[in-house]
Amino acid sequence: MAPDDKPKRFWDGFQWVDTDVTITAQTAPLGQATRKDRRLYVGNLPVGSGITEKQLSEFISTSMKQRGIIAMDAPDPVLSVWLSPEGTYAFVEFHTVDHANAALGLNGIMLLMSALRVSRPNNYQPNIGVGTLDLSALTSTATPAAVPDVGQASLAPSASALVAAGTGLPLPVVPVAPQPAVKLTSTVLCCTNMLTKEDLMDKEEREGLKEDVMEECGKFGTVDRMKIPVAGNEACNLYIKWTTTEAAEKAIISLSSRKFDGRTVGVTSFPEDQFDALADGE
C-alpha cells in the first residue's frame, strides 16, 4: 500500500484509533501487545460528583504535568478513559507504556478531597522487557519475594516486584476497601494561575477577569462573592464563594482541569472565615 493510501484508522484491540494522531505512540509500539501495560485502574472517584471521562482525562494529564512527571508542553499522555456506570472507578489507557508506568506516581492524589487509588488492574501480569524496566540483572534462579501493594505511590518498582516479574510469577493483588468520598465543607474555592502580577496591579484587568469568571462559575450554581486581593497576594490568587457547597464541588472538578490564557489553573478549597477577612482589590 502506498504511503498516501495508508489507513486513516486502525483497531488496537480495544477501540478504533486515528492513525495521524497516534503515530508517535504507535512506534512505542501501540497495539494489543502492549495495551495491558498501558492501562491503569483509577478508583475511589468522588461519589456523586458527576465527573466525565473527558474531565478525568484532563485531570490526569494536568496532574502529571504539575508534578513534573511529564513536561508542561508534552502532548496529552492519555489515549482513552472508560468510566464505570456508577462513576466510582475508571480504566485509563495511555499512549505509551512509559506514561502508564510514570502515572502510578499519581496514586493518592486528591480529587474533590477524595484520595484516588491509581494502580495496575487486578488481572495485570507484566510483560518482560516492556517499557523502561531493566531486568538484565535477574536470573531464572532468583527466589520470589513478597510483593508490596502495587498501588503504593512510587515511580520506581520495588526489587521484590522485579524478582516476581523475572520468575514469571503473577503479582499478587492486595484488595483495598473503597473509601467514601469526602464532601467539601466550605463554599469557597481559591484559584491560582488565572492572572499575572501585572494583571493583579491593573484594576481594569482585575474587574474584567472577575466578570468573565463570574459568568463561567454561574454554570455550577449561584455565586455569592468573588475577591481578588492586591496587598499580600503574592500568588495572584482569585477567591470565589458560592451559596452552596454542592456548587463548589461541581466547580472544583471542572475548573481544575482548565487552562486560562495558556496557564494551568489550580483550584483548592478555602476556609469561609478566612475569605470573609480578605480585602477585595487595593
C-alpha positions as CSV (number, residue, x, y, z in Angstrom):
1,M,0.0,0.0,0.0
2,A,1.4,3.4,-0.9
3,P,2.2,5.8,1.9
4,D,-0.6,8.2,0.9
5,D,-3.1,5.2,0.9
6,K,-2.4,4.1,4.5
7,P,-5.4,3.5,6.6
8,K,-6.7,6.6,8.5
9,R,-7.8,4.5,11.5
10,F,-6.8,1.1,12.9
11,W,-8.2,-1.3,15.6
12,D,-5.8,-1.6,18.6
13,G,-7.7,-4.5,20.1
14,F,-9.9,-2.1,22.2
15,Q,-11.1,0.7,20.0
16,W,-10.6,2.5,16.7
17,V,-7.7,4.9,16.8
18,D,-6.8,7.7,14.4
19,T,-3.5,6.9,12.7
20,D,-2.3,10.5,12.3
21,V,-3.0,11.4,16.0
22,T,-1.2,8.4,17.4
23,I,1.7,7.9,15.0
24,T,4.2,8.7,17.8
25,A,2.6,6.3,20.2
26,Q,2.5,3.5,17.6
27,T,6.2,3.5,17.4
28,A,6.2,2.6,21.1
29,P,4.5,0.3,19.8
30,L,0.8,0.9,20.3
31,G,-1.4,-2.2,20.0
32,Q,-2.8,-5.3,21.6
33,A,0.7,-6.5,22.6
34,T,1.2,-3.5,24.9
35,R,-2.3,-2.5,25.8
36,K,-2.4,-4.2,29.2
37,D,0.8,-2.4,30.1
38,R,-0.6,0.9,29.1
39,R,-3.8,0.7,31.2
40,L,-4.2,1.7,34.8
41,Y,-7.1,1.4,37.3
42,V,-8.3,4.6,38.9
43,G,-10.5,4.0,41.9
44,N,-12.2,5.9,44.7
45,L,-13.6,8.6,42.4
46,P,-15.8,11.0,44.3
47,V,-19.3,9.5,44.7
48,G,-22.0,11.6,43.0
49,S,-19.6,14.1,41.6
50,G,-20.8,13.7,38.0
51,I,-17.2,13.7,36.7
52,T,-17.0,12.8,33.0
53,E,-14.4,10.7,31.1
54,K,-13.1,13.9,29.4
55,Q,-12.7,15.7,32.8
56,L,-10.9,12.7,34.3
57,S,-8.6,12.5,31.3
58,E,-7.8,16.2,31.6
59,F,-7.3,16.0,35.3
60,I,-4.8,13.1,35.0
61,S,-2.8,14.9,32.2
62,T,-2.7,18.2,34.1
63,S,-1.7,16.5,37.3
64,M,1.2,14.6,35.6
65,K,2.5,18.0,34.3
66,Q,2.1,19.8,37.5
67,R,4.0,17.1,39.4
68,G,6.8,17.1,36.8
69,I,6.1,13.6,35.7
70,I,5.9,14.8,32.1
71,A,6.9,18.2,30.6
72,M,4.4,21.0,30.7
73,D,4.4,21.3,26.9
74,A,4.2,17.5,26.4
75,P,1.3,16.1,24.4
76,D,-1.7,14.6,26.2
77,P,-0.4,11.2,27.6
78,V,-4.0,9.8,27.9
79,L,-5.4,7.8,25.0
80,S,-8.8,6.9,26.4
81,V,-10.8,6.6,29.6
82,W,-13.6,4.1,30.4
83,L,-15.7,5.2,33.3
84,S,-17.9,2.8,35.3
85,P,-21.6,3.4,35.1
86,E,-21.8,4.4,38.7
87,G,-18.8,6.7,38.3
88,T,-16.7,5.3,41.2
89,Y,-13.8,3.9,39.2
90,A,-12.3,4.0,35.7
91,F,-9.7,2.4,33.5
92,V,-7.3,4.8,31.8
93,E,-5.3,3.9,28.8
94,F,-2.1,5.8,28.0
95,H,-0.3,6.3,24.7
96,T,2.9,4.6,25.8
97,V,4.0,2.1,28.5
98,D,6.3,4.7,29.9
99,H,3.4,7.1,30.5
100,A,1.5,4.3,32.3
101,N,4.5,3.4,34.5
102,A,5.0,7.0,35.4
103,A,1.3,7.7,36.1
104,L,1.5,5.2,39.0
105,G,3.1,8.1,40.9
106,L,-0.4,9.8,41.0
107,N,-1.6,7.2,43.5
108,G,-3.2,9.1,46.4
109,I,-3.7,12.3,44.5
110,M,-6.7,14.3,45.8
111,L,-9.7,14.9,43.6
112,L,-12.6,16.7,45.2
113,M,-11.0,15.8,48.5
114,S,-11.0,12.1,47.7
115,A,-7.7,10.3,47.6
116,L,-7.6,8.4,44.2
117,R,-6.3,4.9,44.0
118,V,-4.1,4.6,40.9
119,S,-2.8,1.0,40.3
120,R,-2.5,-1.8,37.8
121,P,-5.7,-3.7,37.1
122,N,-6.3,-6.8,39.2
123,N,-5.7,-9.1,36.3
124,Y,-2.4,-7.4,35.3
125,Q,0.7,-9.6,34.6
126,P,3.8,-7.8,33.3
127,N,5.5,-8.5,30.0
128,I,9.2,-9.0,30.5
129,G,11.1,-6.3,28.7
130,V,8.2,-4.0,28.1
131,G,8.7,-0.3,28.9
132,T,11.8,1.0,30.7
133,L,12.3,-1.6,33.4
134,D,15.8,-3.1,33.4
135,L,15.5,-6.8,34.2
136,S,19.0,-7.7,32.9
137,A,20.3,-8.4,36.5
138,L,17.6,-11.0,37.2
139,T,18.1,-14.8,36.7
140,S,15.8,-17.7,36.5
141,T,17.1,-19.0,39.8
142,A,16.0,-15.9,41.7
143,T,13.9,-16.6,44.8
144,P,10.5,-15.0,44.7
145,A,9.9,-12.4,47.4
146,A,6.8,-10.9,48.9
147,V,5.5,-8.1,46.7
148,P,4.0,-5.0,48.2
149,D,0.8,-3.4,47.1
150,V,1.3,-2.1,43.6
151,G,-1.0,0.8,44.4
152,Q,1.6,2.4,46.8
153,A,2.8,5.7,45.5
154,S,6.2,5.1,43.8
155,L,7.5,5.8,40.4
156,A,10.2,3.1,40.6
157,P,9.2,-0.6,41.0
158,S,10.5,-2.4,44.1
159,A,13.2,-5.0,43.9
160,S,10.8,-7.7,45.1
161,A,8.4,-6.8,42.3
162,L,11.1,-7.2,39.7
163,V,12.1,-10.6,41.1
164,A,8.5,-11.8,40.8
165,A,8.3,-10.5,37.3
166,G,11.6,-12.2,36.4
167,T,10.4,-15.6,37.6
168,G,7.2,-15.3,35.6
169,L,5.0,-15.4,38.8
170,P,1.9,-13.3,38.8
171,L,1.9,-10.3,41.0
172,P,-0.4,-10.8,44.0
173,V,-3.4,-8.5,44.3
174,V,-3.9,-6.8,47.6
175,P,-7.6,-5.9,48.0
176,V,-8.4,-2.4,49.1
177,A,-11.7,-1.4,50.6
178,P,-13.3,1.5,48.8
179,Q,-13.1,4.8,50.7
180,P,-16.1,7.1,51.0
181,A,-15.9,10.4,49.2
182,V,-15.2,13.4,51.5
183,K,-17.5,16.3,50.7
184,L,-16.4,19.9,50.8
185,T,-17.3,21.8,54.0
186,S,-16.6,25.2,52.5
187,T,-18.4,27.1,49.8
188,V,-15.1,29.0,48.9
189,L,-12.5,28.0,46.3
190,C,-9.1,29.5,45.7
191,C,-7.9,29.7,42.1
192,T,-4.3,30.1,41.0
193,N,-2.6,30.8,37.7
194,M,-5.6,32.9,36.4
195,L,-3.8,36.2,36.4
196,T,-0.2,37.6,36.3
197,K,1.4,40.1,38.7
198,E,0.8,42.8,36.0
199,D,-2.9,41.8,35.8
200,L,-3.1,41.9,39.6
201,M,-1.9,45.6,39.8
202,D,-4.3,46.7,37.0
203,K,-7.8,47.4,38.3
204,E,-9.3,47.2,34.8
205,E,-7.8,43.8,34.2
206,R,-8.9,42.5,37.7
207,E,-12.5,43.6,37.1
208,G,-12.6,42.2,33.6
209,L,-11.3,38.9,34.9
210,K,-13.9,38.8,37.6
211,E,-16.7,39.5,35.1
212,D,-15.5,36.6,32.9
213,V,-15.1,34.2,35.7
214,M,-18.4,35.1,37.3
215,E,-20.2,34.2,34.1
216,E,-18.5,30.8,33.8
217,C,-18.8,30.0,37.5
218,G,-22.6,30.7,37.4
219,K,-22.9,27.4,35.5
220,F,-22.2,25.5,38.7
221,G,-24.6,27.4,41.0
222,T,-25.2,30.9,42.4
223,V,-22.0,32.8,43.1
224,D,-22.2,34.9,46.3
225,R,-19.0,36.9,46.0
226,M,-15.6,37.0,44.3
227,K,-12.4,38.6,45.6
228,I,-9.0,39.4,44.2
229,P,-6.9,40.9,47.0
230,V,-3.9,43.1,45.9
231,A,-2.0,43.5,49.2
232,G,-0.4,40.3,50.4
233,N,-1.5,38.3,47.4
234,E,1.9,37.3,46.1
235,A,0.5,34.2,44.4
236,C,-2.1,36.2,42.5
237,N,-5.0,34.2,43.8
238,L,-8.6,34.6,43.0
239,Y,-11.3,33.6,45.5
240,I,-14.8,32.5,44.7
241,K,-17.7,31.9,47.2
242,W,-20.8,30.1,46.1
243,T,-24.1,29.9,48.1
244,T,-23.8,26.1,48.5
245,T,-21.1,23.5,48.9
246,E,-22.7,21.5,46.1
247,A,-21.9,24.2,43.6
248,A,-18.3,24.4,44.9
249,E,-18.0,20.7,44.5
250,K,-19.0,20.9,40.8
251,A,-16.7,23.8,40.2
252,I,-13.6,22.3,41.7
253,I,-13.8,19.3,39.3
254,S,-14.5,21.4,36.2
255,L,-12.2,24.3,36.9
256,S,-9.1,22.2,38.0
257,S,-8.8,20.7,34.5
258,R,-9.0,24.0,32.7
259,K,-6.3,26.3,31.1
260,F,-6.6,30.0,31.3
261,D,-4.5,32.1,28.8
262,G,-2.2,29.2,28.4
263,R,-1.7,28.6,32.1
264,T,-2.9,25.5,34.0
265,V,-5.5,26.5,36.6
266,G,-5.1,25.2,40.2
267,V,-8.2,25.0,42.4
268,T,-8.4,24.2,46.1
269,S,-10.9,24.6,48.9
270,F,-10.6,27.6,51.1
271,P,-12.0,28.3,54.6
272,E,-15.0,30.6,54.7
273,D,-13.9,32.6,57.7
274,Q,-10.6,33.4,56.0
275,F,-12.5,34.5,52.9
276,D,-14.5,37.0,54.9
277,A,-11.3,38.5,56.2
278,L,-9.9,39.1,52.7
279,A,-10.0,42.6,51.2
280,D,-11.2,42.8,47.6
281,G,-8.9,45.0,45.4
282,E,-6.5,47.5,46.8
